[in-house]
Amino acid sequence: MSMQLQSLLDALFPQGHAIAVNDSVLTGSATTEDGEVTVIGTADKLEVGVDHALALAGMVLASTRVHPQRPIVMLVDTAGQRLARRDELLGINGYFAHLAQTLDLARRRGAQLVTLVYGESVSGGFLSFGLMADHIHALPDAQVRVMDLRAMARVTKQPLEKLQSLSQTSPVFAPGVENYVAMGAVDSIWNGNLAAHLLQALRTPADGDRRAVRGAERGGRMLAARVAAAVSQGDA
């Protein structure tokens, strides 16, 4: 375990933690003022493959089987999904779907899900894992992006220069944790006492998916909430 990760765990859980790191996958438990939490996560900018997804899902299932209402804290540092032939042939999308389903099961059984992005959070390695939480927070120097502008240009068939220009004024096109806060995908950036921040997040009730609403309130995503409301009311 790196000194940086050890320092983070000590800051988040000053009352103690028992977290193992195997192949850059974090699994274990920790103590807070309000009791025990299950901890899962990734380290070393891990590219998440099928074996990692299974290990994470297995820990979630074990936690919800024995302690269905125990909170699950997810610590994220991932460079995305593993782009390897073996993982693709095994159907990595199915493994990611399984991981997402285990987290949904934990939520429906009463577990609070809290994510802290402390390193990178990229693409499928984040979408099926940390982005599934009720509350998502990040450290100031975290890096959050789903797709970089070069890949976005290839997919959308738009000139890279045009997307670069748009990214100057629209958080939707721009990577970076501040932009994801503006869009409502990240609740807040944690500075100072990390244990206190975590405790506050664990004590905040889940209130459904509020990302689009937060994005409108923060001026980073102006149409999503309005369009969703129109569709749900049959006005679209």
DRENPA-3360 file (N, C-alpha, C; in nm, 2 decimals, always signed):
BEGIN
1 = MSMQLQSL = +0.09/-0.12/+0.00/+0.00/+0.00/+0.00/+0.09/+0.12/+0.00 ~ +0.06/+0.22/-0.09/+0.14/+0.34/-0.10/+0.12/+0.43/+0.02 ~ +0.22/+0.51/+0.04/+0.21/+0.61/+0.15/+0.09/+0.70/+0.13 ~ +0.07/+0.74/+0.01/-0.04/+0.83/-0.02/-0.18/+0.77/+0.02 ~ -0.19/+0.64/-0.02/-0.32/+0.57/+0.01/-0.33/+0.55/+0.16 ~ -0.22/+0.51/+0.22/-0.22/+0.49/+0.37/-0.26/+0.62/+0.44 ~ -0.21/+0.73/+0.40/-0.24/+0.86/+0.46/-0.38/+0.89/+0.44 ~ -0.44/+0.86/+0.32/-0.58/+0.89/+0.30/-0.67/+0.81/+0.39;
9 = LDALFPQG = -0.64/+0.68/+0.40/-0.72/+0.59/+0.48/-0.71/+0.63/+0.63 ~ -0.59/+0.67/+0.68/-0.58/+0.72/+0.81/-0.66/+0.85/+0.84 ~ -0.66/+0.94/+0.74/-0.74/+1.06/+0.75/-0.89/+1.04/+0.75 ~ -0.93/+0.95/+0.66/-1.08/+0.92/+0.65/-1.13/+0.84/+0.78 ~ -1.04/+0.75/+0.82/-1.09/+0.66/+0.93/-0.99/+0.66/+1.05 ~ -0.98/+0.77/+1.12/-0.88/+0.78/+1.23/-0.91/+0.68/+1.34 ~ -1.04/+0.63/+1.35/-1.07/+0.53/+1.45/-1.03/+0.39/+1.41 ~ -0.97/+0.37/+1.29/-0.92/+0.24/+1.25/-0.98/+0.19/+1.13;
17 = HAIAVNDS = -0.90/+0.10/+1.06/-0.95/+0.04/+0.93/-0.87/-0.09/+0.91 ~ -0.94/-0.18/+0.84/-0.87/-0.31/+0.80/-0.90/-0.33/+0.66 ~ -0.82/-0.27/+0.57/-0.84/-0.27/+0.43/-0.72/-0.33/+0.36 ~ -0.75/-0.44/+0.28/-0.65/-0.50/+0.20/-0.64/-0.45/+0.06 ~ -0.52/-0.45/+0.00/-0.50/-0.41/-0.14/-0.44/-0.53/-0.21 ~ -0.52/-0.58/-0.30/-0.48/-0.69/-0.39/-0.50/-0.66/-0.53 ~ -0.39/-0.66/-0.61/-0.40/-0.62/-0.75/-0.46/-0.49/-0.77 ~ -0.43/-0.39/-0.68/-0.48/-0.25/-0.68/-0.63/-0.24/-0.66;
25 = VLTGSATT = -0.69/-0.35/-0.60/-0.83/-0.35/-0.56/-0.84/-0.34/-0.41 ~ -0.92/-0.25/-0.35/-0.93/-0.23/-0.21/-1.06/-0.30/-0.16 ~ -1.04/-0.38/-0.06/-1.16/-0.44/+0.01/-1.13/-0.45/+0.16 ~ -1.24/-0.42/+0.23/-1.23/-0.43/+0.38/-1.33/-0.36/+0.45 ~ -1.30/-0.31/+0.57/-1.39/-0.24/+0.65/-1.32/-0.13/+0.73 ~ -1.40/-0.04/+0.79/-1.34/+0.07/+0.87/-1.44/+0.11/+0.97 ~ -1.39/+0.19/+1.07/-1.47/+0.24/+1.18/-1.49/+0.39/+1.17 ~ -1.61/+0.43/+1.19/-1.65/+0.57/+1.20/-1.71/+0.60/+1.33;
33 = EDGEVTVI = -1.74/+0.72/+1.36/-1.81/+0.76/+1.48/-1.95/+0.69/+1.49 ~ -2.01/+0.67/+1.37/-2.14/+0.61/+1.36/-2.14/+0.46/+1.34 ~ -2.02/+0.39/+1.35/-2.01/+0.25/+1.34/-1.93/+0.21/+1.22 ~ -1.94/+0.08/+1.18/-1.86/+0.02/+1.08/-1.91/+0.05/+0.94 ~ -1.82/+0.06/+0.85/-1.85/+0.08/+0.70/-1.77/-0.03/+0.63 ~ -1.83/-0.07/+0.51/-1.76/-0.15/+0.42/-1.68/-0.06/+0.32 ~ -1.56/-0.10/+0.29/-1.48/-0.01/+0.20/-1.44/-0.10/+0.08 ~ -1.47/-0.04/-0.04/-1.42/-0.10/-0.16/-1.35/+0.01/-0.24;
41 = GTADKLEV = -1.27/-0.03/-0.34/-1.20/+0.08/-0.41/-1.10/+0.03/-0.51 ~ -1.03/+0.13/-0.57/-0.93/+0.10/-0.67/-0.81/+0.19/-0.64 ~ -0.69/+0.15/-0.68/-0.57/+0.23/-0.65/-0.48/+0.22/-0.77 ~ -0.38/+0.31/-0.77/-0.27/+0.30/-0.87/-0.32/+0.33/-1.01 ~ -0.43/+0.41/-1.03/-0.49/+0.44/-1.16/-0.52/+0.31/-1.23 ~ -0.58/+0.22/-1.16/-0.61/+0.08/-1.21/-0.70/+0.09/-1.33 ~ -0.67/+0.01/-1.43/-0.76/-0.01/-1.54/-0.84/-0.13/-1.50 ~ -0.97/-0.11/-1.48/-1.06/-0.22/-1.42/-1.09/-0.32/-1.53;
49 = GVDHALAL = -1.05/-0.45/-1.50/-1.08/-0.56/-1.58/-1.19/-0.65/-1.52 ~ -1.21/-0.76/-1.59/-1.32/-0.85/-1.54/-1.29/-0.91/-1.40 ~ -1.16/-0.94/-1.37/-1.12/-0.99/-1.24/-1.14/-0.89/-1.13 ~ -1.11/-0.77/-1.16/-1.12/-0.66/-1.06/-1.27/-0.63/-1.03 ~ -1.35/-0.63/-1.14/-1.50/-0.61/-1.13/-1.56/-0.72/-1.04 ~ -1.52/-0.84/-1.06/-1.57/-0.95/-0.98/-1.53/-0.94/-0.84 ~ -1.40/-0.90/-0.81/-1.36/-0.88/-0.67/-1.44/-0.77/-0.60 ~ -1.46/-0.66/-0.67/-1.54/-0.55/-0.61/-1.68/-0.60/-0.59;
57 = AGMVLAST = -1.74/-0.66/-0.68/-1.88/-0.71/-0.67/-1.89/-0.81/-0.56 ~ -1.79/-0.90/-0.55/-1.80/-1.00/-0.44/-1.80/-0.94/-0.30 ~ -1.72/-0.83/-0.28/-1.72/-0.76/-0.15/-1.85/-0.70/-0.12 ~ -1.91/-0.64/-0.23/-2.04/-0.58/-0.21/-2.15/-0.68/-0.17 ~ -2.15/-0.79/-0.24/-2.24/-0.90/-0.20/-2.22/-0.96/-0.06 ~ -2.09/-0.97/-0.03/-2.06/-1.02/+0.11/-2.11/-0.93/+0.21 ~ -2.10/-0.80/+0.19/-2.14/-0.69/+0.29/-2.29/-0.69/+0.30 ~ -2.36/-0.69/+0.19/-2.51/-0.68/+0.19/-2.57/-0.81/+0.24;
65 = RVHPQRPI = -2.50/-0.92/+0.23/-2.55/-1.05/+0.28/-2.55/-1.05/+0.43 ~ -2.44/-1.01/+0.49/-2.42/-1.02/+0.63/-2.47/-0.89/+0.71 ~ -2.44/-0.77/+0.64/-2.48/-0.64/+0.71/-2.55/-0.56/+0.60 ~ -2.68/-0.59/+0.57/-2.75/-0.53/+0.46/-2.76/-0.38/+0.47 ~ -2.75/-0.32/+0.59/-2.77/-0.18/+0.61/-2.64/-0.11/+0.64 ~ -2.53/-0.18/+0.63/-2.40/-0.12/+0.65/-2.36/-0.03/+0.54 ~ -2.32/+0.10/+0.56/-2.28/+0.18/+0.45/-2.16/+0.13/+0.37 ~ -2.15/+0.16/+0.24/-2.04/+0.12/+0.16/-1.97/+0.24/+0.11;
73 = VMLVDTAG = -1.85/+0.26/+0.14/-1.76/+0.37/+0.10/-1.68/+0.32/-0.02 ~ -1.68/+0.40/-0.13/-1.61/+0.36/-0.25/-1.50/+0.47/-0.27 ~ -1.37/+0.42/-0.28/-1.26/+0.51/-0.30/-1.21/+0.48/-0.44 ~ -1.20/+0.59/-0.52/-1.18/+0.57/-0.67/-1.05/+0.63/-0.71 ~ -0.97/+0.55/-0.78/-0.86/+0.59/-0.86/-0.84/+0.50/-0.98 ~ -0.91/+0.53/-1.09/-0.91/+0.44/-1.20/-0.89/+0.51/-1.33 ~ -0.81/+0.45/-1.42/-0.79/+0.51/-1.55/-0.89/+0.46/-1.65 ~ -0.99/+0.39/-1.61/-1.10/+0.34/-1.69/-1.10/+0.19/-1.70;
81 = QRLARRDE = -1.17/+0.14/-1.80/-1.18/-0.01/-1.81/-1.06/-0.06/-1.88 ~ -1.03/-0.19/-1.86/-0.91/-0.25/-1.92/-0.94/-0.28/-2.07 ~ -0.85/-0.23/-2.16/-0.87/-0.25/-2.30/-0.78/-0.36/-2.34 ~ -0.82/-0.48/-2.30/-0.74/-0.60/-2.33/-0.83/-0.70/-2.41 ~ -0.77/-0.78/-2.49/-0.85/-0.88/-2.57/-0.92/-0.98/-2.48 ~ -0.85/-1.03/-2.38/-0.91/-1.13/-2.29/-1.04/-1.07/-2.22 ~ -1.03/-0.95/-2.17/-1.14/-0.89/-2.10/-1.26/-0.86/-2.20 ~ -1.23/-0.82/-2.32/-1.33/-0.80/-2.42/-1.40/-0.93/-2.46;
89 = LLGINGYF = -1.32/-1.04/-2.48/-1.37/-1.17/-2.52/-1.46/-1.23/-2.41 ~ -1.42/-1.20/-2.29/-1.50/-1.25/-2.17/-1.63/-1.17/-2.15 ~ -1.64/-1.05/-2.22/-1.76/-0.97/-2.20/-1.75/-0.88/-2.09 ~ -1.66/-0.79/-2.09/-1.64/-0.70/-1.97/-1.76/-0.62/-1.94 ~ -1.84/-0.59/-2.04/-1.96/-0.51/-2.02/-2.06/-0.58/-1.92 ~ -2.06/-0.72/-1.94/-2.14/-0.80/-1.85/-2.09/-0.79/-1.70 ~ -1.96/-0.80/-1.69/-1.90/-0.79/-1.55/-1.93/-0.66/-1.49 ~ -1.92/-0.55/-1.57/-1.95/-0.42/-1.52/-2.10/-0.40/-1.48;
97 = AHLAQTLD = -2.19/-0.46/-1.56/-2.33/-0.46/-1.53/-2.36/-0.54/-1.40 ~ -2.29/-0.65/-1.38/-2.30/-0.72/-1.26/-2.26/-0.64/-1.14 ~ -2.15/-0.57/-1.15/-2.10/-0.48/-1.04/-2.20/-0.37/-1.01 ~ -2.26/-0.31/-1.11/-2.36/-0.21/-1.09/-2.48/-0.26/-1.03 ~ -2.52/-0.38/-1.06/-2.64/-0.45/-1.01/-2.62/-0.48/-0.86 ~ -2.50/-0.52/-0.82/-2.47/-0.55/-0.68/-2.48/-0.42/-0.60 ~ -2.44/-0.31/-0.65/-2.45/-0.19/-0.58/-2.59/-0.14/-0.57 ~ -2.67/-0.16/-0.67/-2.81/-0.13/-0.67/-2.88/-0.22/-0.57;
105 = LARRRGAQ = -2.85/-0.35/-0.56/-2.90/-0.44/-0.46/-2.87/-0.39/-0.32 ~ -2.75/-0.35/-0.30/-2.71/-0.30/-0.16/-2.79/-0.17/-0.13 ~ -2.81/-0.09/-0.22/-2.89/+0.03/-0.20/-3.03/+0.00/-0.16 ~ -3.09/-0.09/-0.24/-3.23/-0.13/-0.21/-3.25/-0.21/-0.08 ~ -3.14/-0.26/-0.03/-3.15/-0.33/+0.10/-3.11/-0.24/+0.22 ~ -3.09/-0.11/+0.18/-3.08/-0.01/+0.29/-2.94/+0.05/+0.31 ~ -2.84/+0.01/+0.23/-2.70/+0.06/+0.25/-2.69/+0.20/+0.18 ~ -2.63/+0.29/+0.26/-2.59/+0.42/+0.20/-2.46/+0.40/+0.12;
113 = LVTLVYGE = -2.46/+0.46/+0.00/-2.34/+0.44/-0.09/-2.27/+0.58/-0.10 ~ -2.15/+0.59/-0.06/-2.07/+0.72/-0.07/-1.94/+0.69/-0.15 ~ -1.91/+0.78/-0.24/-1.79/+0.77/-0.32/-1.70/+0.89/-0.29 ~ -1.57/+0.86/-0.28/-1.47/+0.97/-0.28/-1.37/+0.94/-0.39 ~ -1.36/+1.03/-0.49/-1.26/+1.02/-0.59/-1.14/+1.09/-0.54 ~ -1.03/+1.01/-0.52/-0.91/+1.07/-0.47/-0.79/+1.07/-0.57 ~ -0.81/+1.01/-0.68/-0.72/+1.00/-0.79/-0.78/+1.04/-0.92 ~ -0.78/+0.94/-1.01/-0.85/+0.96/-1.14/-0.98/+0.88/-1.14;
121 = SVSGGFLS = -1.07/+0.93/-1.22/-1.20/+0.85/-1.24/-1.24/+0.87/-1.39 ~ -1.22/+0.77/-1.46/-1.23/+0.77/-1.61/-1.32/+0.66/-1.66 ~ -1.41/+0.70/-1.75/-1.49/+0.61/-1.83/-1.55/+0.49/-1.76 ~ -1.56/+0.37/-1.82/-1.63/+0.26/-1.76/-1.58/+0.22/-1.63 ~ -1.46/+0.24/-1.60/-1.41/+0.20/-1.46/-1.47/+0.28/-1.35 ~ -1.53/+0.40/-1.39/-1.60/+0.49/-1.29/-1.75/+0.47/-1.30 ~ -1.80/+0.46/-1.43/-1.94/+0.45/-1.45/-2.01/+0.34/-1.38 ~ -1.95/+0.22/-1.37/-2.01/+0.10/-1.32/-1.98/+0.09/-1.17;
129 = FGLMADHI = -1.91/+0.18/-1.11/-1.86/+0.17/-0.98/-1.88/+0.29/-0.90 ~ -1.79/+0.39/-0.89/-1.81/+0.50/-0.81/-1.93/+0.59/-0.84 ~ -1.96/+0.60/-0.97/-2.07/+0.68/-1.01/-2.21/+0.62/-0.97 ~ -2.21/+0.50/-0.92/-2.34/+0.44/-0.87/-2.38/+0.49/-0.73 ~ -2.30/+0.57/-0.67/-2.32/+0.61/-0.53/-2.43/+0.71/-0.51 ~ -2.49/+0.72/-0.39/-2.59/+0.82/-0.36/-2.52/+0.96/-0.35 ~ -2.40/+0.96/-0.30/-2.33/+1.09/-0.28/-2.19/+1.07/-0.33 ~ -2.14/+1.16/-0.42/-2.01/+1.15/-0.48/-1.93/+1.28/-0.45;
137 = HALPDAQV = -1.82/+1.26/-0.39/-1.73/+1.37/-0.36/-1.59/+1.35/-0.41 ~ -1.51/+1.45/-0.41/-1.38/+1.44/-0.46/-1.28/+1.52/-0.39 ~ -1.15/+1.48/-0.39/-1.04/+1.57/-0.34/-1.01/+1.68/-0.44 ~ -0.95/+1.79/-0.40/-0.92/+1.90/-0.49/-0.84/+1.86/-0.61 ~ -0.74/+1.77/-0.60/-0.66/+1.74/-0.71/-0.70/+1.62/-0.79 ~ -0.82/+1.57/-0.76/-0.87/+1.45/-0.84/-0.90/+1.49/-0.98 ~ -0.90/+1.39/-1.07/-0.92/+1.41/-1.21/-1.05/+1.33/-1.25 ~ -1.15/+1.40/-1.30/-1.27/+1.33/-1.33/-1.30/+1.36/-1.48;
145 = RVMDLRAM = -1.32/+1.25/-1.56/-1.35/+1.26/-1.70/-1.41/+1.13/-1.75 ~ -1.51/+1.14/-1.83/-1.57/+1.02/-1.89/-1.51/+0.99/-2.03 ~ -1.48/+1.10/-2.10/-1.42/+1.08/-2.24/-1.34/+1.21/-2.27 ~ -1.22/+1.19/-2.31/-1.14/+1.31/-2.34/-1.18/+1.37/-2.47 ~ -1.15/+1.49/-2.50/-1.20/+1.56/-2.62/-1.16/+1.49/-2.75 ~ -1.04/+1.43/-2.75/-1.00/+1.36/-2.88/-1.09/+1.25/-2.91 ~ -1.12/+1.17/-2.81/-1.22/+1.06/-2.83/-1.36/+1.11/-2.86 ~ -1.40/+1.22/-2.80/-1.53/+1.27/-2.82/-1.54/+1.32/-2.97;
153 = ARVTKQPL = -1.43/+1.38/-3.02/-1.43/+1.43/-3.15/-1.45/+1.31/-3.25 ~ -1.38/+1.20/-3.22/-1.39/+1.08/-3.31/-1.54/+1.03/-3.31 ~ -1.60/+1.02/-3.19/-1.73/+0.97/-3.18/-1.84/+1.06/-3.24 ~ -1.83/+1.19/-3.21/-1.93/+1.29/-3.26/-1.90/+1.34/-3.40 ~ -1.79/+1.30/-3.46/-1.75/+1.35/-3.59/-1.74/+1.51/-3.59 ~ -1.71/+1.57/-3.48/-1.69/+1.71/-3.47/-1.54/+1.75/-3.47 ~ -1.50/+1.86/-3.52/-1.36/+1.90/-3.52/-1.32/+1.91/-3.37 ~ -1.20/+1.87/-3.35/-1.14/+1.88/-3.21/-1.14/+2.02/-3.17;
161 = EKLQSLSQ = -1.10/+2.11/-3.26/-1.09/+2.26/-3.23/-1.23/+2.31/-3.18 ~ -1.34/+2.26/-3.24/-1.47/+2.31/-3.20/-1.50/+2.27/-3.06 ~ -1.47/+2.14/-3.03/-1.50/+2.09/-2.89/-1.41/+2.16/-2.79 ~ -1.29/+2.19/-2.83/-1.20/+2.26/-2.74/-1.25/+2.40/-2.71 ~ -1.31/+2.46/-2.81/-1.37/+2.60/-2.79/-1.49/+2.59/-2.70 ~ -1.57/+2.49/-2.72/-1.69/+2.47/-2.64/-1.66/+2.44/-2.50 ~ -1.55/+2.37/-2.48/-1.51/+2.33/-2.34/-1.47/+2.45/-2.25 ~ -1.44/+2.56/-2.32/-1.40/+2.69/-2.25/-1.52/+2.75/-2.18;
169 = TSPVFAPG = -1.64/+2.72/-2.23/-1.76/+2.78/-2.17/-1.87/+2.69/-2.12 ~ -1.85/+2.56/-2.16/-1.95/+2.46/-2.12/-1.89/+2.35/-2.04 ~ -1.93/+2.33/-1.91/-1.87/+2.22/-1.84/-1.90/+2.08/-1.90 ~ -2.00/+2.07/-1.98/-2.04/+1.94/-2.04/-1.93/+1.89/-2.12 ~ -1.85/+1.97/-2.18/-1.74/+1.93/-2.28/-1.61/+1.93/-2.21 ~ -1.60/+1.97/-2.08/-1.47/+1.99/-2.02/-1.44/+1.89/-1.91 ~ -1.32/+1.83/-1.91/-1.28/+1.74/-1.80/-1.25/+1.83/-1.68 ~ -1.22/+1.76/-1.56/-1.19/+1.84/-1.44/-1.29/+1.83/-1.34;
177 = VENYVAMG = -1.25/+1.82/-1.21/-1.35/+1.80/-1.10/-1.44/+1.92/-1.08 ~ -1.39/+2.04/-1.11/-1.47/+2.16/-1.09/-1.59/+2.15/-1.19 ~ -1.57/+2.11/-1.31/-1.67/+2.10/-1.41/-1.78/+2.00/-1.37 ~ -1.73/+1.89/-1.31/-1.83/+1.78/-1.27/-1.91/+1.83/-1.15 ~ -1.85/+1.91/-1.07/-1.93/+1.98/-0.96/-2.04/+2.07/-1.02 ~ -2.00/+2.15/-1.12/-2.09/+2.24/-1.18/-2.21/+2.16/-1.25 ~ -2.18/+2.05/-1.31/-2.28/+1.97/-1.37/-2.37/+1.89/-1.27 ~ -2.33/+1.89/-1.15/-2.40/+1.82/-1.05/-2.37/+1.67/-1.03;
185 = AVDSIWNG = -2.27/+1.62/-1.11/-2.23/+1.48/-1.09/-2.15/+1.46/-0.97 ~ -2.07/+1.56/-0.93/-1.99/+1.55/-0.80/-2.06/+1.65/-0.70 ~ -2.09/+1.60/-0.58/-2.16/+1.68/-0.48/-2.07/+1.80/-0.44 ~ -1.95/+1.76/-0.40/-1.86/+1.87/-0.34/-1.72/+1.82/-0.35 ~ -1.63/+1.92/-0.32/-1.49/+1.89/-0.31/-1.45/+1.90/-0.16 ~ -1.38/+1.80/-0.11/-1.35/+1.79/+0.03/-1.21/+1.85/+0.05 ~ -1.21/+1.95/+0.14/-1.08/+2.01/+0.20/-1.08/+1.99/+0.35 ~ -0.97/+1.98/+0.41/-0.96/+1.99/+0.55/-0.99/+1.85/+0.61;
193 = NLAAHLLQ = -1.08/+1.84/+0.71/-1.10/+1.72/+0.79/-1.18/+1.62/+0.71 ~ -1.11/+1.52/+0.66/-1.18/+1.43/+0.57/-1.27/+1.34/+0.65 ~ -1.24/+1.30/+0.77/-1.32/+1.22/+0.85/-1.46/+1.29/+0.88 ~ -1.45/+1.42/+0.91/-1.57/+1.49/+0.93/-1.66/+1.50/+0.80 ~ -1.59/+1.52/+0.69/-1.67/+1.53/+0.56/-1.74/+1.39/+0.54 ~ -1.66/+1.29/+0.56/-1.72/+1.15/+0.54/-1.84/+1.13/+0.63 ~ -1.83/+1.16/+0.75/-1.94/+1.14/+0.85/-2.06/+1.22/+0.80 ~ -2.04/+1.35/+0.76/-2.15/+1.43/+0.71/-2.22/+1.36/+0.59;
201 = ALRTPADG = -2.14/+1.31/+0.50/-2.19/+1.24/+0.38/-2.27/+1.12/+0.42 ~ -2.22/+1.04/+0.52/-2.29/+0.92/+0.56/-2.42/+0.95/+0.63 ~ -2.43/+1.07/+0.69/-2.55/+1.11/+0.77/-2.65/+1.18/+0.68 ~ -2.61/+1.21/+0.55/-2.70/+1.28/+0.46/-2.79/+1.17/+0.39 ~ -2.92/+1.18/+0.41/-3.01/+1.08/+0.35/-3.01/+1.09/+0.20 ~ -3.02/+0.97/+0.14/-3.03/+0.96/-0.01/-3.16/+1.02/-0.05 ~ -3.16/+1.10/-0.16/-3.28/+1.17/-0.20/-3.30/+1.15/-0.35 ~ -3.28/+1.03/-0.40/-3.30/+1.00/-0.54/-3.18/+1.06/-0.62;
209 = DRRAVRGA = -3.20/+1.06/-0.75/-3.10/+1.11/-0.84/-3.12/+1.26/-0.86 ~ -3.04/+1.34/-0.80/-3.06/+1.49/-0.80/-2.95/+1.56/-0.89 ~ -2.88/+1.48/-0.97/-2.77/+1.53/-1.05/-2.82/+1.64/-1.15 ~ -2.92/+1.61/-1.22/-2.97/+1.71/-1.32/-3.02/+1.84/-1.25 ~ -3.09/+1.82/-1.14/-3.14/+1.94/-1.07/-3.02/+2.02/-1.02 ~ -2.92/+1.96/-0.96/-2.80/+2.03/-0.91/-2.73/+2.10/-1.03 ~ -2.72/+2.03/-1.14/-2.65/+2.09/-1.25/-2.72/+2.22/-1.30 ~ -2.86/+2.22/-1.29/-2.93/+2.34/-1.33/-2.91/+2.45/-1.23;
217 = ERGGRMLA = -2.91/+2.41/-1.10/-2.89/+2.51/-0.99/-2.75/+2.57/-1.00 ~ -2.65/+2.49/-1.04/-2.51/+2.54/-1.04/-2.47/+2.60/-1.18 ~ -2.56/+2.60/-1.27/-2.54/+2.66/-1.40/-2.45/+2.58/-1.49 ~ -2.43/+2.46/-1.46/-2.34/+2.38/-1.55/-2.41/+2.28/-1.64 ~ -2.54/+2.26/-1.62/-2.61/+2.17/-1.71/-2.76/+2.22/-1.71 ~ -2.79/+2.30/-1.80/-2.91/+2.39/-1.80/-3.03/+2.32/-1.85 ~ -3.02/+2.22/-1.93/-3.14/+2.16/-2.00/-3.18/+2.02/-1.94 ~ -3.09/+1.95/-1.88/-3.12/+1.81/-1.85/-3.25/+1.80/-1.76;
225 = ARVAAAVS = -3.25/+1.87/-1.65/-3.36/+1.86/-1.56/-3.49/+1.91/-1.62 ~ -3.49/+2.01/-1.70/-3.61/+2.06/-1.77/-3.66/+1.96/-1.87 ~ -3.57/+1.90/-1.95/-3.62/+1.80/-2.05/-3.67/+1.67/-1.98 ~ -3.60/+1.63/-1.87/-3.65/+1.51/-1.80/-3.79/+1.53/-1.74 ~ -3.81/+1.65/-1.69/-3.94/+1.69/-1.63/-4.05/+1.69/-1.74 ~ -4.02/+1.74/-1.85/-4.11/+1.75/-1.96/-4.15/+1.61/-2.01 ~ -4.05/+1.52/-2.02/-4.07/+1.38/-2.06/-4.16/+1.31/-1.96 ~ -4.13/+1.32/-1.83/-4.20/+1.25/-1.73/-4.35/+1.30/-1.72;
233 = QGDA = -4.37/+1.42/-1.77/-4.51/+1.48/-1.76/-4.58/+1.46/-1.90 ~ -4.51/+1.40/-1.99/-4.57/+1.37/-2.12/-4.58/+1.49/-2.21 ~ -4.50/+1.60/-2.19/-4.51/+1.72/-2.26/-4.41/+1.72/-2.38 ~ -4.32/+1.63/-2.38/-4.22/+1.63/-2.49/-4.27/+1.57/-2.62;
% end
